[in-house]
Amino acid sequence: MKQHSSVWQMDNGGRGLYDLTPKLQEWLEEVCAGEGWVNLFVPHTSASLLLQENADPDVQRDILDYFARMVPDGDPGFRHRNEGPDDMSAHLRSALTQNSLIIPVREGRAGLGGWQGVFLFEHRVRPVSRRVLVSFQGVVKEV
């Protein structure tokens, strides 16, 4: 068994879903992953990770629209708004999703379904830089 880890610095354009799947697959190839598990973790309270459909962009738009209705920015009932009207709504959106994913790795590739992708879900409106901690545990390929 081997372990590899990395920290990705991800700049984004603000609120949205950012597909990490290609970067994940490239990284698994770089570390010669064979069989095992990959863990992704976002150490932030206003961003999260989603495992979601990556084929139809309407899915991502519908998710964004749903969260806009469910947790609106600037809700007058929010006390915490130190960083603007999207501050508390970003924290709640993060609380309703997840900050880590564990995905099986099979034959060197993330064991995702045919329509699945791994997304960074940015909840702040303004562009920000996020860290994603990634680790692989398992058997590596012989080079």
Disulfide bonds with the S-S distance in Angstrom:
none
